[in-house]
Amino acid sequence: MSAYYNPFSLEGKTVLITGASSGIGRETAIQCSKLGATVVLTARNEERLNETYRQLEGSGHIQILAELTDPEQVMSLVDSLPVLDGIVLCAGKGMTLPFPFCTREKYDEVFDVNFFAPVELLRLLVKKKKTAKESSVVFVSSVGGNTSFNLGNGVYGASKAALNSTMKFCARELAAKKIRVNSVNPGMVNTNLIHGGVISEEQHKLDMEKYPLKRYGEPADIAYGIIYLLSDASSWLTGHALVIDGGLTI
C-alpha cells in the first residue's frame, strides 16, 4: 500500500460549497482544497467570498456570487455549474426569539434561508443532472431542534429539524442514483453566527460549561466531519445525521 494512501482524499472531486464566505463554509472550502478537491464557492458577499478564494490551495477553483433565496439567481448558478461529486449546503441564518414573538414572518425569514433555499438548490441540481454518479450531499443542520432544545431557539431549530427530515427522504429517493445524502449537526461553533447577537459573551462562557469538553466547536471541527461524508471513506453511509457537539447531547 502506498505511503500516501488516504481514504479521505478528495483528489479528482469537484465540490460545491454554499455559504462559503465565512464560518463553517469558508473553513470547509479551505480544507477541501487542501485535500485535493476542485472547489466551487458560492455566497452573496463578493468581498468575503474573495477572501475565501484567496485562501484556497491548488488551482482551478471557481467562485460564483448568488443569492440562494432568489429563484433567478439560483437557476443561473445551477446552469453555470460543472458536474459535481460533492455538495455542501452550508448557507444559514440564526435567530433567537421568545415564542410569543415568533410570528409567521419570522418563520418565513429563517425557513427561506435555512430550509427552502438548500432544498430547492439540491432539487434543481438533481433535476438538471449536475450530480455525478456516487456523489455525496451534505446538509449543515444543527443539534438545535433535533436533540437540543434551548430557550428562544424555536424558529431556528424548527428549520433545522425540517432539514434533517428532508435529508432522510432525499437519501431514500436518491440512493437509486447512487447519490448519498447526509447531514452534520453541530453544537455551538465559534462563528459570526453566534457572536454579536442577543447572547452576551459571559452567557456564552456559562453555556460552555454544559459541554463535557468545556468549549464550543471551531469551524475546522465541523469541516473535518463534512470531509468524511464527502470522501470515499463514507461510501456506505447515507441518511445519517452526524452529531458533532463536544458531547453536549450526552
LINLIN-V539310 format. One record per residue. N is the residue number from 0. RES is the residue in one letter. PSI is psi in radians with two decimals (999 if undefined). BURIAL is b if it has 16 or more other ideal C-beta (glycine too) atoms within 10 Angstrom, else e. Layout:
n = [N:N]
res = [RES:RES]
psi = [PSI:PSI]
burial = [BURIAL:BURIAL]
This chain:
n = [0:1:2:3:4:5:6:7:8:9:10:11:12:13:14:15:16:17:18:19:20:21:22:23:24:25:26:27:28:29:30:31:32:33:34:35:36:37:38:39:40:41:42:43:44:45:46:47:48:49:50:51:52:53:54:55:56:57:58:59:60:61:62:63:64:65:66:67:68:69:70:71:72:73:74:75:76:77:78:79:80:81:82:83:84:85:86:87:88:89:90:91:92:93:94:95:96:97:98:99:100:101:102:103:104:105:106:107:108:109:110:111:112:113:114:115:116:117:118:119:120:121:122:123:124:125:126:127:128:129:130:131:132:133:134:135:136:137:138:139:140:141:142:143:144:145:146:147:148:149:150:151:152:153:154:155:156:157:158:159:160:161:162:163:164:165:166:167:168:169:170:171:172:173:174:175:176:177:178:179:180:181:182:183:184:185:186:187:188:189:190:191:192:193:194:195:196:197:198:199:200:201:202:203:204:205:206:207:208:209:210:211:212:213:214:215:216:217:218:219:220:221:222:223:224:225:226:227:228:229:230:231:232:233:234:235:236:237:238:239:240:241:242:243:244:245:246:247:248:249]
res = [M:S:A:Y:Y:N:P:F:S:L:E:G:K:T:V:L:I:T:G:A:S:S:G:I:G:R:E:T:A:I:Q:C:S:K:L:G:A:T:V:V:L:T:A:R:N:E:E:R:L:N:E:T:Y:R:Q:L:E:G:S:G:H:I:Q:I:L:A:E:L:T:D:P:E:Q:V:M:S:L:V:D:S:L:P:V:L:D:G:I:V:L:C:A:G:K:G:M:T:L:P:F:P:F:C:T:R:E:K:Y:D:E:V:F:D:V:N:F:F:A:P:V:E:L:L:R:L:L:V:K:K:K:K:T:A:K:E:S:S:V:V:F:V:S:S:V:G:G:N:T:S:F:N:L:G:N:G:V:Y:G:A:S:K:A:A:L:N:S:T:M:K:F:C:A:R:E:L:A:A:K:K:I:R:V:N:S:V:N:P:G:M:V:N:T:N:L:I:H:G:G:V:I:S:E:E:Q:H:K:L:D:M:E:K:Y:P:L:K:R:Y:G:E:P:A:D:I:A:Y:G:I:I:Y:L:L:S:D:A:S:S:W:L:T:G:H:A:L:V:I:D:G:G:L:T:I]
psi = [2.41:2.52:-0.28:0.14:2.28:1.80:-0.20:0.08:2.56:0.33:2.32:-0.01:2.48:2.16:2.19:2.32:2.05:2.80:0.58:0.05:-0.13:2.97:-2.37:-0.69:-0.78:-0.83:-0.67:-0.73:-0.80:-0.82:-0.64:-0.71:-0.62:-0.47:0.22:0.01:2.63:2.09:2.33:1.98:2.42:2.51:3.12:-0.16:1.92:-0.77:-0.80:-0.57:-0.68:-0.65:-0.74:-0.81:-0.71:-0.35:-0.04:2.54:2.65:-2.93:3.01:0.09:2.75:2.47:2.37:2.10:2.35:2.42:1.93:-0.11:0.01:1.94:-0.67:-0.74:-0.62:-0.77:-0.70:-0.73:-0.88:-0.78:-0.49:-0.07:2.58:3.07:2.37:2.44:-0.38:2.53:2.14:1.94:1.62:-0.36:2.33:2.95:2.37:2.83:2.29:2.07:2.27:2.57:-0.70:-0.29:0.08:1.37:2.94:-0.65:-0.68:-0.75:-0.78:-0.73:-0.77:-0.76:-0.59:-0.71:-0.84:-0.47:-1.08:-0.71:-0.91:-0.63:-0.74:-0.68:-0.81:-0.74:-0.80:-0.66:-0.71:-0.80:-0.65:0.13:0.76:0.07:2.19:2.78:2.39:0.55:2.96:2.31:2.33:2.01:2.39:1.85:-2.41:2.71:-0.39:2.06:-0.23:-0.84:-0.13:2.29:1.50:2.69:2.40:0.09:0.26:-0.77:-0.88:-0.82:-0.69:-0.69:-0.65:-0.60:-0.72:-0.67:-0.75:-0.64:-0.82:-0.64:-0.76:-0.69:-0.73:-0.70:-0.73:-0.82:-0.67:-0.12:-0.56:-0.46:0.11:0.45:2.17:2.48:2.13:3.10:2.73:2.50:1.56:2.71:-2.69:2.32:2.45:1.53:3.02:-0.36:-0.55:-0.23:2.57:0.22:-2.55:-0.23:2.17:2.83:-0.60:-0.71:-0.63:-0.73:-0.69:-0.67:-0.61:-0.46:-0.32:-0.31:2.20:-0.57:0.04:0.55:2.79:2.87:2.84:2.70:-0.63:-0.57:-0.67:-0.68:-0.69:-0.62:-0.71:-0.74:-0.70:-0.78:-0.47:-0.47:2.93:-0.23:-0.39:0.52:-0.24:0.49:2.09:2.65:0.37:2.38:1.77:1.98:2.21:1.62:0.37:0.37:0.09:-0.78:0.06:999]
burial = [e:e:e:e:e:e:e:e:b:b:e:e:b:b:b:b:b:b:b:b:b:b:b:b:b:b:b:b:b:b:b:b:b:e:b:e:b:b:b:b:b:b:b:b:e:e:e:e:b:e:e:b:b:e:e:b:e:e:e:e:b:e:b:b:b:b:e:b:b:e:e:e:b:b:e:e:b:b:e:e:b:e:e:b:b:b:b:b:b:b:b:b:b:b:b:e:b:e:e:e:e:b:e:e:e:e:b:e:b:b:b:e:b:b:b:b:b:b:b:b:b:b:e:b:b:b:e:e:e:b:b:b:e:e:b:b:b:b:b:b:b:b:b:b:b:b:b:b:e:b:e:b:b:b:b:b:b:b:b:b:b:b:b:b:e:b:b:b:e:b:b:e:e:b:e:e:e:e:b:b:b:b:b:b:b:b:b:b:b:e:b:e:b:b:e:e:e:e:b:e:e:e:e:e:e:e:b:b:e:e:b:e:e:e:e:b:b:e:b:e:b:b:b:e:b:b:b:b:b:b:b:e:e:b:e:e:e:b:b:b:b:b:b:b:b:b:e:b:e:e]
